[in-house]
Amino acid sequence: MDDQEDADLSRLVEGLLLDVFLADEVARTSAFAFGLVYGSIKLSYLRTKAKSHKKADAKESSRSSPSFN
């Protein structure tokens, strides 16, 4: 191989490595963003579910306890 072929091969390898590292960064960023969105949605769902259970428990306890009027 001459110097020109070595330089071309070197640039090709560097380009491929940069593409791999870029794809890795994009994948990590996408996974992180997905995790944030998923966690946010799940948290709001669990909060809503907890509120409905709290209301149902309050309603149930008010029905079962005798009222002294």
LUMBATI-85435 format. One record per residue: residue number from 1; residue in one letter; x, y, z of N, C-alpha, C in turn. Coordinates in Angstrom, 3 decimals, padded with zeros to 6 digits, always signed. Layout:
<sites>
<site pos="NUM" code="A" n_px="X" n_py="Y" n_pz="Z" ca_px="X" ca_py="Y" ca_pz="Z" c_px="X" c_py="Y" c_pz="Z"/>
...
</sites>
This chain:
<sites>
<site pos="1" code="M" n_px="+000.852" n_py="-001.187" n_pz="+000.000" ca_px="+000.000" ca_py="+000.000" ca_pz="+000.000" c_px="+000.888" c_py="+001.236" c_pz="+000.000"/>
<site pos="2" code="D" n_px="+000.414" n_py="+002.228" n_pz="-000.691" ca_px="+001.165" ca_py="+003.477" ca_pz="-000.661" c_px="+000.537" c_py="+004.422" c_pz="+000.359"/>
<site pos="3" code="D" n_px="+001.112" n_py="+005.588" n_pz="+000.505" ca_px="+000.654" ca_py="+006.552" ca_pz="+001.516" c_px="-000.775" c_py="+007.024" c_pz="+001.254"/>
<site pos="4" code="Q" n_px="-001.154" n_py="+007.161" n_pz="-000.006" ca_px="-002.501" ca_py="+007.622" ca_pz="-000.342" c_px="-003.537" c_py="+006.586" c_pz="+000.090"/>
<site pos="5" code="E" n_px="-003.278" n_py="+005.312" n_pz="-000.156" ca_px="-004.206" ca_py="+004.254" ca_pz="+000.236" c_px="-004.304" c_py="+004.170" c_pz="+001.759"/>
<site pos="6" code="D" n_px="-003.179" n_py="+004.326" n_pz="+002.441" ca_px="-003.190" ca_py="+004.332" ca_pz="+003.910" c_px="-004.030" c_py="+005.483" c_pz="+004.447"/>
<site pos="7" code="A" n_px="-003.895" n_py="+006.645" n_pz="+003.849" ca_px="-004.658" ca_py="+007.814" ca_pz="+004.287" c_px="-006.147" c_py="+007.610" c_pz="+004.028"/>
<site pos="8" code="D" n_px="-006.492" n_py="+007.043" n_pz="+002.861" ca_px="-007.899" ca_py="+006.783" ca_pz="+002.541" c_px="-008.497" c_py="+005.767" c_pz="+003.509"/>
<site pos="9" code="L" n_px="-007.758" n_py="+004.716" n_pz="+003.784" ca_px="-008.226" ca_py="+003.691" ca_pz="+004.713" c_px="-008.386" c_py="+004.271" c_pz="+006.114"/>
<site pos="10" code="S" n_px="-007.444" n_py="+005.093" n_pz="+006.504" ca_px="-007.510" ca_py="+005.721" ca_pz="+007.818" c_px="-008.743" c_py="+006.614" c_pz="+007.938"/>
<site pos="11" code="R" n_px="-009.013" n_py="+007.404" n_pz="+006.895" ca_px="-010.208" ca_py="+008.265" ca_pz="+006.903" c_px="-011.485" c_py="+007.441" c_pz="+006.919"/>
<site pos="12" code="L" n_px="-011.471" n_py="+006.337" n_pz="+006.194" ca_px="-012.642" ca_py="+005.458" ca_pz="+006.163" c_px="-012.913" c_py="+004.877" c_pz="+007.544"/>
<site pos="13" code="V" n_px="-011.872" n_py="+004.405" n_pz="+008.204" ca_px="-012.032" ca_py="+003.834" ca_pz="+009.555" c_px="-012.495" c_py="+004.906" c_pz="+010.529"/>
<site pos="14" code="E" n_px="-011.899" n_py="+006.086" n_pz="+010.448" ca_px="-012.322" ca_py="+007.178" ca_pz="+011.329" c_px="-013.783" c_py="+007.538" c_pz="+011.089"/>
<site pos="15" code="G" n_px="-014.188" n_py="+007.584" n_pz="+009.821" ca_px="-015.579" ca_py="+007.887" ca_pz="+009.497" c_px="-016.532" c_py="+006.843" c_pz="+010.036"/>
<site pos="16" code="L" n_px="-016.171" n_py="+005.575" n_pz="+009.906" ca_px="-017.016" ca_py="+004.505" ca_pz="+010.426" c_px="-017.117" c_py="+004.563" c_pz="+011.942"/>
<site pos="17" code="L" n_px="-015.994" n_py="+004.822" n_pz="+012.600" ca_px="-016.010" ca_py="+004.921" ca_pz="+014.062" c_px="-016.862" c_py="+006.095" c_pz="+014.523"/>
<site pos="18" code="L" n_px="-016.751" n_py="+007.210" n_pz="+013.824" ca_px="-017.574" ca_py="+008.364" ca_pz="+014.181" c_px="-019.051" c_py="+008.064" c_pz="+013.990"/>
<site pos="19" code="D" n_px="-019.383" n_py="+007.338" n_pz="+012.917" ca_px="-020.777" ca_py="+006.951" ca_pz="+012.699" c_px="-021.285" c_py="+006.043" c_pz="+013.806"/>
<site pos="20" code="V" n_px="-020.447" n_py="+005.109" n_pz="+014.240" ca_px="-020.842" ca_py="+004.199" ca_pz="+015.318" c_px="-021.036" c_py="+004.972" c_pz="+016.614"/>
<site pos="21" code="F" n_px="-020.112" n_py="+005.865" n_pz="+016.935" ca_px="-020.238" ca_py="+006.651" ca_pz="+018.161" c_px="-021.448" c_py="+007.575" c_pz="+018.099"/>
<site pos="22" code="L" n_px="-021.719" n_py="+008.147" n_pz="+016.931" ca_px="-022.883" ca_py="+009.014" ca_pz="+016.780" c_px="-024.168" c_py="+008.218" c_pz="+016.965"/>
<site pos="23" code="A" n_px="-024.228" n_py="+007.034" n_pz="+016.356" ca_px="-025.410" ca_py="+006.183" ca_pz="+016.499" c_px="-025.597" c_py="+005.781" c_pz="+017.958"/>
<site pos="24" code="D" n_px="-024.507" n_py="+005.521" n_pz="+018.647" ca_px="-024.566" ca_py="+005.160" ca_pz="+020.063" c_px="-025.129" c_py="+006.316" c_pz="+020.887"/>
<site pos="25" code="E" n_px="-024.660" n_py="+007.521" n_pz="+020.607" ca_px="-025.155" ca_py="+008.695" ca_pz="+021.334" c_px="-026.636" c_py="+008.934" c_pz="+021.054"/>
<site pos="26" code="V" n_px="-027.031" n_py="+008.780" n_pz="+019.809" ca_px="-028.442" ca_py="+008.971" ca_pz="+019.445" c_px="-029.305" c_py="+007.929" c_pz="+020.154"/>
<site pos="27" code="A" n_px="-028.841" n_py="+006.694" n_pz="+020.191" ca_px="-029.595" ca_py="+005.632" ca_pz="+020.859" c_px="-029.723" c_py="+005.907" c_pz="+022.354"/>
<site pos="28" code="R" n_px="-028.644" n_py="+006.348" n_pz="+022.976" ca_px="-028.709" ca_py="+006.662" ca_pz="+024.421" c_px="-029.653" c_py="+007.817" c_pz="+024.692"/>
<site pos="29" code="T" n_px="-029.566" n_py="+008.848" n_pz="+023.873" ca_px="-030.436" ca_py="+010.010" ca_pz="+024.055" c_px="-031.892" c_py="+009.621" c_pz="+023.856"/>
<site pos="30" code="S" n_px="-032.161" n_py="+008.815" n_pz="+022.852" ca_px="-033.532" ca_py="+008.369" ca_pz="+022.599" c_px="-034.057" c_py="+007.529" c_pz="+023.757"/>
<site pos="31" code="A" n_px="-033.236" n_py="+006.630" n_pz="+024.257" ca_px="-033.655" ca_py="+005.788" ca_pz="+025.379" c_px="-033.908" c_py="+006.626" c_pz="+026.625"/>
<site pos="32" code="F" n_px="-033.066" n_py="+007.618" n_pz="+026.863" ca_px="-033.244" ca_py="+008.492" ca_pz="+028.018" c_px="-034.548" c_py="+009.286" c_pz="+027.893"/>
<site pos="33" code="A" n_px="-034.795" n_py="+009.844" n_pz="+026.703" ca_px="-036.020" ca_py="+010.616" ca_pz="+026.482" c_px="-037.247" c_py="+009.723" c_pz="+026.631"/>
<site pos="34" code="F" n_px="-037.181" n_py="+008.512" n_pz="+026.089" ca_px="-038.298" ca_py="+007.582" ca_pz="+026.223" c_px="-038.552" c_py="+007.257" c_pz="+027.692"/>
<site pos="35" code="G" n_px="-037.479" n_py="+007.056" n_pz="+028.447" ca_px="-037.622" ca_py="+006.767" ca_pz="+029.873" c_px="-038.265" c_py="+007.905" c_pz="+030.632"/>
<site pos="36" code="L" n_px="-037.900" n_py="+009.133" n_pz="+030.294" ca_px="-038.514" ca_py="+010.293" ca_pz="+030.946" c_px="-040.000" c_py="+010.379" c_pz="+030.640"/>
<site pos="37" code="V" n_px="-040.352" n_py="+010.206" n_pz="+029.382" ca_px="-041.766" ca_py="+010.284" ca_pz="+028.994" c_px="-042.556" c_py="+009.146" c_pz="+029.631"/>
<site pos="38" code="Y" n_px="-042.030" n_py="+007.935" n_pz="+029.554" ca_px="-042.714" ca_py="+006.782" ca_pz="+030.137" c_px="-042.887" c_py="+006.957" c_pz="+031.645"/>
<site pos="39" code="G" n_px="-041.834" n_py="+007.387" n_pz="+032.312" ca_px="-041.913" ca_py="+007.592" ca_pz="+033.756" c_px="-042.920" c_py="+008.662" c_pz="+034.134"/>
<site pos="40" code="S" n_px="-042.968" n_py="+009.718" n_pz="+033.362" ca_px="-043.914" ca_py="+010.794" ca_pz="+033.624" c_px="-045.350" c_py="+010.320" c_pz="+033.465"/>
<site pos="41" code="I" n_px="-045.603" n_py="+009.583" n_pz="+032.398" ca_px="-046.957" ca_py="+009.063" ca_pz="+032.159" c_px="-047.345" c_py="+008.069" c_pz="+033.246"/>
<site pos="42" code="K" n_px="-046.427" n_py="+007.182" n_pz="+033.603" ca_px="-046.721" ca_py="+006.174" ca_pz="+034.628" c_px="-046.977" c_py="+006.841" c_pz="+035.980"/>
<site pos="43" code="L" n_px="-046.196" n_py="+007.849" n_pz="+036.308" ca_px="-046.378" ca_py="+008.537" ca_pz="+037.576" c_px="-047.737" c_py="+009.232" c_pz="+037.639"/>
<site pos="44" code="S" n_px="-048.127" n_py="+009.884" n_pz="+036.553" ca_px="-049.433" ca_py="+010.549" ca_pz="+036.564" c_px="-050.562" c_py="+009.524" c_pz="+036.645"/>
<site pos="45" code="Y" n_px="-050.394" n_py="+008.376" n_pz="+035.989" ca_px="-051.398" ca_py="+007.310" ca_pz="+036.077" c_px="-051.511" c_py="+006.798" c_pz="+037.515"/>
<site pos="46" code="L" n_px="-050.371" n_py="+006.556" n_pz="+038.152" ca_px="-050.402" ca_py="+006.041" ca_pz="+039.522" c_px="-050.987" c_py="+007.060" c_pz="+040.499"/>
<site pos="47" code="R" n_px="-050.699" n_py="+008.340" n_pz="+040.275" ca_px="-051.284" ca_py="+009.367" ca_pz="+041.134" c_px="-052.801" c_py="+009.406" c_pz="+040.984"/>
<site pos="48" code="T" n_px="-053.281" n_py="+009.318" n_pz="+039.741" ca_px="-054.717" ca_py="+009.321" ca_pz="+039.489" c_px="-055.369" c_py="+008.099" c_pz="+040.115"/>
<site pos="49" code="K" n_px="-054.714" n_py="+006.948" n_pz="+039.978" ca_px="-055.238" ca_py="+005.716" ca_pz="+040.564" c_px="-055.294" c_py="+005.816" c_pz="+042.084"/>
<site pos="50" code="A" n_px="-054.274" n_py="+006.398" n_pz="+042.689" ca_px="-054.251" ca_py="+006.552" ca_pz="+044.146" c_px="-055.368" c_py="+007.489" c_pz="+044.611"/>
<site pos="51" code="K" n_px="-055.610" n_py="+008.557" n_pz="+043.849" ca_px="-056.699" ca_py="+009.478" ca_pz="+044.208" c_px="-058.041" c_py="+008.778" c_pz="+044.150"/>
<site pos="52" code="S" n_px="-058.265" n_py="+007.975" n_pz="+043.109" ca_px="-059.556" ca_py="+007.291" ca_pz="+042.990" c_px="-059.732" c_py="+006.276" c_pz="+044.115"/>
<site pos="53" code="H" n_px="-058.650" n_py="+005.592" n_pz="+044.496" ca_px="-058.741" ca_py="+004.650" ca_pz="+045.619" c_px="-059.024" c_py="+005.391" c_pz="+046.920"/>
<site pos="54" code="K" n_px="-058.413" n_py="+006.539" n_pz="+047.076" ca_px="-058.636" ca_py="+007.331" ca_pz="+048.290" c_px="-060.093" c_py="+007.785" c_pz="+048.377"/>
<site pos="55" code="K" n_px="-060.630" n_py="+008.226" n_pz="+047.239" ca_px="-062.036" ca_py="+008.646" ca_pz="+047.216" c_px="-062.959" c_py="+007.473" c_pz="+047.500"/>
<site pos="56" code="A" n_px="-062.669" n_py="+006.324" n_pz="+046.917" ca_px="-063.503" ca_py="+005.142" ca_pz="+047.133" c_px="-063.442" c_py="+004.700" c_pz="+048.595"/>
<site pos="57" code="D" n_px="-062.265" n_py="+004.761" n_pz="+049.194" ca_px="-062.140" ca_py="+004.398" ca_pz="+050.605" c_px="-062.903" c_py="+005.373" c_pz="+051.494"/>
<site pos="58" code="A" n_px="-062.829" n_py="+006.648" n_pz="+051.168" ca_px="-063.553" ca_py="+007.651" ca_pz="+051.955" c_px="-065.058" c_py="+007.447" c_pz="+051.830"/>
<site pos="59" code="K" n_px="-065.514" n_py="+007.138" n_pz="+050.645" ca_px="-066.934" ca_py="+006.903" ca_pz="+050.414" c_px="-067.385" c_py="+005.660" c_pz="+051.159"/>
<site pos="60" code="E" n_px="-066.580" n_py="+004.619" n_pz="+051.117" ca_px="-066.898" ca_py="+003.362" ca_pz="+051.791" c_px="-066.940" c_py="+003.556" c_pz="+053.304"/>
<site pos="61" code="S" n_px="-065.990" n_py="+004.298" n_pz="+053.845" ca_px="-065.969" ca_py="+004.491" ca_pz="+055.295" c_px="-067.117" c_py="+005.383" c_pz="+055.747"/>
<site pos="62" code="S" n_px="-067.552" n_py="+006.314" n_pz="+054.904" ca_px="-068.685" ca_py="+007.159" ca_pz="+055.297" c_px="-069.987" c_py="+006.372" c_pz="+055.252"/>
<site pos="63" code="R" n_px="-070.087" n_py="+005.378" n_pz="+054.392" ca_px="-071.295" ca_py="+004.540" ca_pz="+054.324" c_px="-071.359" c_py="+003.560" c_pz="+055.487"/>
<site pos="64" code="S" n_px="-070.218" n_py="+003.037" n_pz="+055.896" ca_px="-070.209" ca_py="+002.001" ca_pz="+056.924" c_px="-070.288" c_py="+002.576" c_pz="+058.335"/>
<site pos="65" code="S" n_px="-069.843" n_py="+003.799" n_pz="+058.522" ca_px="-069.893" ca_py="+004.362" ca_pz="+059.875" c_px="-071.283" c_py="+004.940" c_pz="+060.150"/>
<site pos="66" code="P" n_px="-071.791" n_py="+004.685" n_pz="+061.313" ca_px="-073.136" ca_py="+005.202" ca_pz="+061.632" c_px="-073.086" c_py="+006.709" c_pz="+061.854"/>
<site pos="67" code="S" n_px="-074.149" n_py="+007.354" n_pz="+061.437" ca_px="-074.207" ca_py="+008.805" ca_pz="+061.668" c_px="-075.076" c_py="+009.046" c_pz="+062.890"/>
<site pos="68" code="F" n_px="-074.651" n_py="+009.932" n_pz="+063.732" ca_px="-075.363" ca_py="+010.250" ca_pz="+064.975" c_px="-076.036" c_py="+011.605" c_pz="+064.799"/>
<site pos="69" code="N" n_px="-077.255" n_py="+011.577" n_pz="+064.334" ca_px="-078.005" ca_py="+012.841" ca_pz="+064.147" c_px="-079.060" c_py="+012.986" c_pz="+065.171"/>
</sites>
